[in-house]
Amino acid sequence: MVDHLSLFINSVFIGNILLAYFLGMCSFIAVSKNVETATGLGFAVIFVLTVTSPVNWLIYHGLLAPGALAWAGFPDLDLSFLKYITFIAVIAAIVQAVEMIIDRYSPLLYVTLGVFLPLIAVNCAILGTSLFMVERNYTFMESVIFGAGSGTGWMLAIVSMAAIRNKLKYADCPRGLEGFGITMIVAGLMAMTFMMFSGITL
Amino acid sequence: MLAEKDHFKEILIKGIWKENPVAYQVLGICSALAVTVKMSTAIVMGIALTIVTAFSSLIISSMRKHIPSNIRIIVELAVIASLVIVTDQILKAFLYDISKQLSIFVGLIITNCIVLGRAESFALANPPADSFVDGVANGIGYSLILVCVAFIRELLGSGKILGFNVIPGFLVDMGYQNMGLMVLAPGAFFIIGLLVWLKNNLPGVSHEEN
């Protein structure tokens, strides 16, 4: 239990998927212009990550990992090279399914989240989390927590970025640095603050 | 024939410089930041991405009349993912150390916005040869930024260029120290931000719309 809590805190703060591993940068820059949309996208990412990470874990360890097909008579088969195409297909399918379910049962949520869902399918944070989960040999429970933690960390970063950019509109930036340039520098400063958490051990 | 050549040249210049994918279109920065601690990884990543973008544009463009538009994303992803698997296997076979250092970032070429972005915005509307050139151009434009950032980070962060020490010994004796910040994540953000600033102030470059 303590391990799981520390994994969660670790993936939210110290190993923040966006600021420490640079995943999901494209939508981070594109959608961080106002706080409401950033929050919407943030929740969508948390949700999709918490679902795709364990599903991909099951698929990887049940079908693709070396020796996983021993029950079917192929103990030497190693399909792990197929993980990229499988993961991206799973992610695209889940995003599509989530979109349809939300549309059916909660039109209100669909209106707020709907536009972001297709974007998420090609968000590197989602695929990256699944690949990290394989590379770091997490157990099933850990993969759920890692997914949720990464999503929370991503949302934290994008919402604070949106808030900062809101204030930045009134700042007097040097010519040529407005927009993308200053956003990257602010992201750098944010990454520095997040690094301070790395002294904390749980 | 001459007109054709000029045409390709224009696409090349556009992709490499005028509309550089990283600095102008803000695409593909995830990996641009992550693999630039050392120049060797940046170069390999640049080559891998150029190959994937070029061939995915070529393949998607030659299928463009047969792909139904509502499932085009999944078709594009399938093409890109297959190319990435091939690239990954080749890297593992011939450059095992570097492929270990790139870790998941080779796989993340799939979701790199440059590849999908070129497929969506160029390959679906242009003939295969043009798309191939466009893919190569954007790949080179991306690699250029990657190598610039990696050069600065490796030089300032660990005092090396391509793994060779370039800081003279007497400077170290006099108290020269490597800038630890450059090796860490924030250094990458700062350098990209400053490079964009520099690029926006160079003559003949279109400005980012605000």
Interface residues (C-beta under 8 A of the other chain):
Chain A: L19 A20 Y21 F22 L23 G24 M25 C26 I29 A30 F81 L82 K83 Y84 I85 I88 A89 A92 P118 A121 V122 N123 C124 I126 L127 G128 L131 F132 E135 P174 R175 G176 L177 E178 G179 F180 G181 I182 T183 M184 I185 A187 G188 L189 A191 M192 M195
Chain B: A23 V26 L27 G28 I29 C30 S31 L33 A34 I73 I74 L77 A78 A81 S82 V84 I85 D88 Q89 S103 I104 G107 L108 I110 T111 N112 C113 L116 L184 A185 P186 G187 A188 F189 F190 I192 G193 L194 V196 W197 N200 N201 H207 E208 N210
